[in-house]
């Protein structure tokens, strides 16, 4: 392509809900952790390597019988509260640090000896769980 020589109507994504292709053979539940796998598709939060938390699922989408990219899912980056993994607890001292995905509703303090992927940044801890900020670009860069 060559540089512009006139105005351009550049497309943009509006709002705070995003949409992208879902991985094969997966069902994502509304309200659950969504992560991007190493192939670039979205999937439910689970113990895996090479993935990154991207946000919360805005709807339940069942692609359990489909190929990768057959369906898409709406997800929302931001800060959400998820369960604190009892055997690898996140504490107040971990605010501002990375936490890691255990499943689609649970996060842990450590990467489980390199078996868990990054969820996001701990923004708070209370008796109901862990507040996690999901921002894929920031989490990838840490």
PAZAPA-4460 file (N, C-alpha, C; in steps of 0.05 Angstrom, whole numbers, plus 32768, in hexadecimal, padded with zeros to 4 digits):
% residues 142
    n_x    n_y    n_z   ca_x   ca_y   ca_z    c_x    c_y    c_z   seq   type   mol
   8011   7FE8   8000   8000   8000   8000   8012   8019   8000     1      X     A
   8006   802E   7FF7   8014   8048   7FF7   8008   805A   800C     2      X     A
   8016   806F   8013   800C   8082   8027   7FF3   8090   801D     3      X     A
   7FE3   8099   8030   7FCB   80A7   8029   7FD0   80C1   8019     4      X     A
   7FBE   80C7   8008   7FBF   80E1   7FF9   7FA4   80EE   7FFB     5      X     A
   7F92   80E2   800B   7F77   80EE   8010   7F6D   80E3   802A     6      X     A
   7F56   80ED   8033   7F4A   80E4   804C   7F43   80C6   804A     7      X     A
   7F42   80B9   8061   7F3C   809C   8062   7F28   8097   8078     8      X     A
   7F14   8088   8072   7F00   8080   8087   7F0B   8066   8094     9      X     A
   7F19   8069   80AA   7F26   8052   80B7   7F12   8045   80CA    10      X     A
   7F0F   802B   80C6   7EFD   801B   80D8   7F08   801A   80F4    11      X     A
   7EF6   8019   8108   7EFE   8016   8123   7EEB   8004   8132    12      X     A
   7EF5   7FF9   8148   7EE4   7FEA   815A   7EDA   7FFD   816F    13      X     A
   7EC0   7FFE   8173   7EB4   8010   8187   7EAB   8001   819F    14      X     A
   7EAA   800F   81B5   7EA0   8003   81CE   7EB5   7FF3   81DC    15      X     A
   7EAC   7FE6   81F1   7EBF   7FD7   8201   7EBA   7FB9   8200    16      X     A
   7EA9   7FB1   81ED   7EA5   7F94   81E8   7EB3   7F8D   81CE    17      X     A
   7EC3   7F78   81CE   7ED1   7F6F   81B7   7EC6   7F54   81AD    18      X     A
   7ECD   7F4D   8195   7EC3   7F34   818A   7ED9   7F27   817A    19      X     A
   7EDD   7F0D   817E   7EF2   7EFF   816E   7EEB   7EE2   816B    20      X     A
   7EFB   7ED4   815B   7EF6   7EB8   8154   7EFB   7EA5   816C    21      X     A
   7EEA   7E92   816E   7EEB   7E7E   8184   7EFB   7E66   817A    22      X     A
   7F0A   7E5A   818C   7F19   7E41   8187   7F06   7E2A   8181    23      X     A
   7F11   7E15   8176   7F01   7DFD   8170   7EFB   7DEE   818A    24      X     A
   7EE5   7DDF   8189   7EDE   7DCC   819F   7EDD   7DD9   81BB    25      X     A
   7ED1   7DF0   81BD   7ED0   7DFE   81D7   7EB5   7E0B   81DB    26      X     A
   7EAC   7E0A   81F4   7E94   7E19   81FD   7E9C   7E2D   8212    27      X     A
   7E96   7E46   820D   7E9D   7E5B   8220   7E83   7E65   822D    28      X     A
   7E83   7E66   8247   7E6C   7E6E   8257   7E6C   7E8C   825C    29      X     A
   7E55   7E99   8259   7E52   7EB6   8260   7E5D   7EBB   827C    30      X     A
   7E6D   7ECF   827F   7E79   7ED7   8298   7E93   7ECA   829E    31      X     A
   7E9C   7EB7   828E   7EB5   7EA9   8293   7ECD   7EB8   8287    32      X     A
   7EE5   7EAF   8290   7EFE   7EBA   8286   7F02   7EB1   8269    33      X     A
   7F09   7EC3   8258   7F10   7EBD   823C   7F2D   7EC2   8238    34      X     A
   7F3B   7EB0   822A   7F57   7EB3   8224   7F5C   7EAF   8207    35      X     A
   7F72   7EBA   81FD   7F7A   7EB6   81E1   7F90   7EA0   81E1    36      X     A
   7F8B   7E8B   81D2   7F9F   7E75   81D2   7FB6   7E7B   81BF    37      X     A
   7FC9   7E69   81BE   7FE1   7E6E   81AE   7FDC   7E6F   8190    38      X     A
   7FC5   7E65   8187   7FBE   7E66   816B   7FAE   7E80   8165    39      X     A
   7FA9   7E90   8179   7F9C   7EAA   8175   7F7D   7EA9   8178    40      X     A
   7F72   7E92   817F   7F55   7E90   8182   7F4E   7E94   81A0    41      X     A
   7F35   7E9C   81A4   7F2B   7E9F   81C0   7F21   7E84   81CA    42      X     A
   7F25   7E80   81E4   7F1B   7E67   81F0   7F15   7E6D   820D    43      X     A
   7F09   7E5A   821B   7F03   7E5E   8237   7F1D   7E5C   8248    44      X     A
   7F1D   7E69   825F   7F33   7E68   8271   7F39   7E4C   8279    45      X     A
   7F52   7E43   8279   7F59   7E28   8280   7F77   7E27   8284    46      X     A
   7F80   7E13   8292   7F9D   7E0F   8295   7FA9   7E09   827A    47      X     A
   7FBB   7E1A   8271   7FC8   7E17   8257   7FE0   7E2A   8256    48      X     A
   7FF2   7E25   8244   8008   7E37   8240   8005   7E46   8226    49      X     A
   8012   7E5D   8224   8012   7E6C   820B   7FF8   7E7C   8206    50      X     A
   7FE7   7E7E   8219   7FCE   7E8D   8216   7FCF   7EA6   8227    51      X     A
   7FBC   7EB9   8223   7FBA   7ED1   8232   7F9D   7ED8   8238    52      X     A
   7F97   7EE0   8250   7F7C   7EE9   8257   7F75   7F02   8247    53      X     A
   7F5C   7F03   823D   7F53   7F1A   822D   7F3B   7F28   823A    54      X     A
   7F2C   7F19   824A   7F14   7F26   8256   7EFF   7F12   825F    55      X     A
   7EE6   7F1C   8261   7ECF   7F0D   826A   7EBD   7F07   8253    56      X     A
   7EB2   7EEF   8251   7E9F   7EE8   823C   7E85   7EF7   8240    57      X     A
   7E7B   7F02   822B   7E61   7F11   822D   7E49   7F00   8226    58      X     A
   7E4E   7EE8   821C   7E38   7ED5   8215   7E44   7EB9   8216    59      X     A
   7E32   7EA6   8219   7E3A   7E8A   8216   7E3A   7E83   81F9    60      X     A
   7E51   7E78   81F0   7E54   7E6F   81D4   7E5E   7E53   81D3    61      X     A
   7E50   7E42   81C5   7E57   7E25   81C4   7E62   7E1E   81A8    62      X     A
   7E7C   7E1B   81A7   7E89   7E13   818E   7E95   7DF7   8192    63      X     A
   7E89   7DE8   81A5   7E95   7DCD   81AB   7E95   7DBA   8194    64      X     A
   7E84   7DBF   8180   7E83   7DAD   8169   7E8E   7DBB   8150    65      X     A
   7E99   7DD3   8154   7EA3   7DE3   813D   7EC1   7DE4   813A    66      X     A
   7EC9   7DED   8122   7EE6   7DF2   811D   7EED   7E0E   8127    67      X     A
   7F07   7E13   812A   7F11   7E2D   8132   7F07   7E43   811F    68      X     A
   7EFB   7E57   812B   7EF2   7E6E   811B   7ED5   7E6B   8111    69      X     A
   7EC8   7E54   8115   7EAD   7E50   810C   7E9A   7E63   811A    70      X     A
   7E9F   7E6A   8133   7E8F   7E7C   8142   7EA1   7E92   814E    71      X     A
   7E94   7EA8   8155   7EA2   7EBE   8163   7E95   7EC2   817E    72      X     A
   7EA3   7ED0   8190   7E98   7ED6   81AA   7E9E   7EF3   81B2    73      X     A
   7E8A   7EFF   81BF   7E8E   7F1A   81CA   7E9B   7F17   81E5    74      X     A
   7EB0   7F27   81EA   7EBD   7F28   8204   7EC3   7F44   820B    75      X     A
   7EC7   7F49   8225   7ECC   7F64   822F   7EE6   7F65   823F    76      X     A
   7EF9   7F75   8237   7F10   7F7A   8248   7F07   7F8B   8260    77      X     A
   7F17   7F8C   8274   7F10   7F9C   828C   7F17   7F8E   82A5    78      X     A
   7F0B   7F97   82BB   7F11   7F8C   82D5   7EF9   7F7C   82E0    79      X     A
   7EFE   7F63   82E6   7EE9   7F51   82EF   7EF2   7F40   8307    80      X     A
   7EE0   7F38   8318   7EE7   7F27   832F   7EE3   7F0A   8329    81      X     A
   7EF8   7EFA   832E   7EF8   7EDE   832A   7F01   7ED0   8343    82      X     A
   7EFD   7EB6   8345   7F04   7EA6   835C   7F23   7EA5   8360    83      X     A
   7F2B   7EA4   8379   7F47   7EA2   8381   7F4D   7E84   8386    84      X     A
   7F61   7E7A   8378   7F68   7E5D   8379   7F73   7E57   8395    85      X     A
   7F65   7E45   83A4   7F6A   7E40   83C0   7F87   7E36   83C6    86      X     A
   7F92   7E28   83B4   7FAD   7E1D   83B9   7FC4   7E2E   83AE    87      X     A
   7FBD   7E45   83A3   7FD1   7E58   8398   7FC5   7E74   839A    88      X     A
   7FBF   7E7C   83B3   7FAF   7E94   83B8   7FBD   7EAE   83B1    89      X     A
   7FAE   7EC0   83A6   7FB6   7EDB   83A0   7FAF   7EEB   83B9    90      X     A
   7FC2   7EFC   83C2   7FBD   7F0D   83DA   7FC0   7F2A   83D3    91      X     A
   7FBB   7F3B   83E6   7FBD   7F58   83E2   7FD9   7F60   83D8    92      X     A
   7FED   7F51   83E1   8009   7F57   83D8   800D   7F53   83BA    93      X     A
   7FFA   7F46   83AD   7FFC   7F40   8390   7FEE   7F55   837F    94      X     A
   7FE2   7F69   838B   7FD5   7F7E   837B   7FEA   7F8B   8369    95      X     A
   7FE4   7F8E   834F   7FF6   7F99   833C   8007   7F84   832D    96      X     A
   8005   7F6B   8336   8015   7F56   832A   8003   7F45   8317    97      X     A
   8010   7F34   8307   8001   7F22   82F6   7FF4   7F0C   8307    98      X     A
   7FDE   7F02   82FD   7FD2   7EE9   8307   7FCE   7ED6   82F0    99      X     A
   7FC7   7EBD   82F5   7FC8   7EA9   82E1   7FAD   7E99   82E0   100      X     A
   7FA6   7E8F   82C9   7F8D   7E82   82C4   7F8E   7E65   82CD   101      X     A
   7F7A   7E5D   82DE   7F77   7E41   82E6   7F60   7E34   82D6   102      X     A
   7F4A   7E42   82D5   7F33   7E39   82C4   7F23   7E52   82BD   103      X     A
   7F0A   7E4F   82B3   7EFB   7E65   82A9   7EEF   7E77   82BE   104      X     A
   7EF4   7E71   82D8   7EEB   7E82   82ED   7EFF   7E85   8304   105      X     A
   7F17   7E7B   8301   7F2A   7E7B   8316   7F46   7E85   830D   106      X     A
   7F53   7E94   831F   7F6E   7E9E   831A   7F80   7E96   8331   107      X     A
   7F9A   7E95   832C   7FAE   7E8D   8340   7FC5   7EA1   8340   108      X     A
   7FD4   7E9F   8356   7FEB   7EB1   835A   8003   7EAB   8347   109      X     A
   8008   7E91   8342   801F   7E8A   8332   8018   7E7C   8318   110      X     A
   802C   7E78   8308   8027   7E6A   82EE   8027   7E4C   82F1   111      X     A
   8027   7E42   830A   8026   7E25   830E   803D   7E16   8301   112      X     A
   8055   7E1F   8306   806D   7E14   82F9   806A   7E13   82DB   113      X     A
   8064   7E2A   82CF   8062   7E2E   82B2   804C   7E1D   82A5   114      X     A
   8036   7E19   82B3   801F   7E0A   82A7   8007   7E1C   82A3   115      X     A
   8007   7E34   82AE   7FF0   7E46   82AC   7FF7   7E5F   829C   116      X     A
   7FE3   7E69   828E   7FE6   7E82   827E   7FDE   7E9A   828E   117      X     A
   7FE9   7EB1   8286   7FE3   7ECB   8293   7FC6   7ED2   828F   118      X     A
   7FB9   7EDA   82A5   7F9D   7EE4   82A4   7F9D   7F02   82A0   119      X     A
   7FAA   7F10   82B3   7FAA   7F2D   82B2   7FB7   7F37   82CB   120      X     A
   7FB1   7F50   82D2   7FBD   7F5E   82E9   7FAA   7F5E   8301   121      X     A
   7FB4   7F57   8318   7FA4   7F57   8330   7F9E   7F74   8338   122      X     A
   7F85   7F7C   833A   7F7E   7F97   8342   7F73   7F98   835E   123      X     A
   7F6C   7F81   8369   7F62   7F81   8385   7F5B   7F64   838D   124      X     A
   7F5A   7F61   83A7   7F53   7F47   83B3   7F3F   7F4C   83C9   125      X     A
   7F29   7F3C   83C9   7F16   7F3E   83E0   7F0D   7F22   83E7   126      X     A
   7EFA   7F21   83F9   7EF1   7F07   8403   7EE2   7EF7   83ED   127      X     A
   7ED9   7F05   83D8   7ECA   7EF8   83C3   7EDC   7EEF   83AB   128      X     A
   7EF4   7EF8   83AB   7F06   7EF1   8395   7F1B   7F05   838E   129      X     A
   7F24   7F04   8375   7F3A   7F14   836B   7F2F   7F26   8354   130      X     A
   7F35   7F3F   8356   7F2E   7F52   8340   7F45   7F52   832C   131      X     A
   7F40   7F49   8314   7F54   7F46   82FF   7F4F   7F5A   82E8   132      X     A
   7F63   7F69   82E1   7F61   7F7B   82CA   7F6B   7F6C   82B1   133      X     A
   7F59   7F68   829E   7F5F   7F5B   8285   7F65   7F6F   826F   134      X     A
   7F7D   7F70   8266   7F86   7F81   8250   7F9C   7F71   8242   135      X     A
   7F94   7F65   822C   7FA6   7F53   821E   7FC1   7F5F   8218   136      X     A
   7FC2   7F78   820E   7FDB   7F85   8206   7FED   7F88   821E   137      X     A
   7FE2   7F91   8235   7FF2   7F95   824D   7FFC   7F7A   8257   138      X     A
   7FEA   7F66   8259   7FF2   7F4C   8263   8007   7F3F   8252   139      X     A
   8005   7F41   8238   8019   7F36   8226   8034   7F43   822B   140      X     A
   8034   7F5D   8231   804D   7F6C   8233   805B   7F69   824D   141      X     A
   804F   7F5C   8261   805B   7F59   827B   806E   7F41   827C   142      X     A
***
